[in-house]
Amino acid sequence: MIDPKSPITHSTMSSILINRFYSTSRGFQLVCFSLLSLLASSFASAQDNDRVFPAKGGPAIKGKIVERTKDKVVIEVKGTNQSFPTNEIGRIVFDGEPQQLSRAKDLLAQAQVDQAIDEFKKIDKESLKTDILKQEYDFYRGYIAATSALRGKGDTAAAKKILLAWATANSKSNNFYAASEKLGELEFATGNPEQAVKYFGVLAGSPFPDLNIKGNFMVGKALLALKQTAEARKKFDLVAQAQVSDVPSLKLKKLSSIAAVRADAADGKPEMAIQTLEKMVDEGDSTDAELFAEIYNATGNILLSMGNSDEAILAFLKTDLLYASQTEPHAEALHALSQLWLKVGDNQRATDCKSRLAKLYPTSAWSKK
């Protein structure tokens, strides 16, 4: 404090004012710097709000996605990049993503397709502010359309058109393998196995063992439908030889062994094929609907090729009565039964099976045969 009685020279007063000015200026600068730092931090936090959910569960990884390809997604977390193979990602939620889209993704992951459709319908694409969100919207639009069509509740041609347009424009997307798989399923279900081979081949050519197995199995099934049994068996052998331990891949190995039995029967070994399938029934778990539906359909087809209509009916009836939850096998069983009942003179049951096939699976290739 300045003593009013003390003599103050001009130079003394100047020094005091200058010191006060710089002191006040420095404080102001510090306040401004702190405010700017806080704002920058808040802005960065707002931008680092992408989330990657692991396929096997667990907490989401939150940060900023800096790279996406069909094989990996890289997310920056507090200045450090973390890379995730696409086959290990359950789903991604992007910064600014509408809740309806996030919920639709979550519901699809839980196989609650109808609920996912209801949520997706609430999304206004025009409100999406980034190209990434618009790309996500277009992918899920096609994916949901394809899933519905495969369940007999949609237009397969329209779904194929939407998904193919997306895949053509986004071949480097982390969703590319999922799109290829759905396109293959659409082609196979609508009686175009030669096109299905192409799409399933994308999975077979991926760098991930679980996708390799799925791709080779589906390519093998398509080749079997084309009656290319030798080529189909090569694919099934690749699946059988794969060293894997995850549950879905082990299931595909079992399904592949059933498909290989069909190939053996087609090559003139039906009795041996029937014995193999009977052993699978004895040793298997009958609660495994997917596996047992395939076993009984394979048995029915082989018995039919041997001219044993009565036992073939019994095999297909097991799929119809016990495993109707399996869409594709059930459609196949209904188609076979509609012909077999007619063959043994039961027109009423034949008509019933044909009617149920048309009602439940109107877009299936089995409905058109």
PyMOL commands that set and color helices and strands:
alter all, ss='L'
color gray80, all
select helices_A, chain A and resi 10-47+86-88+99-109+113-120+125-127+131-150+156-169+176-189+193-204+209-225+229-241+247-266+270-283+289-305+309-322+327-343+347-360+365-368
alter helices_A, ss='H'
color red, helices_A
select strands_A, chain A and resi 50-54+61-68+72-77+80-85+89-93
alter strands_A, ss='S'
color yellow, strands_A
deselect
rebuild
show_as cartoon
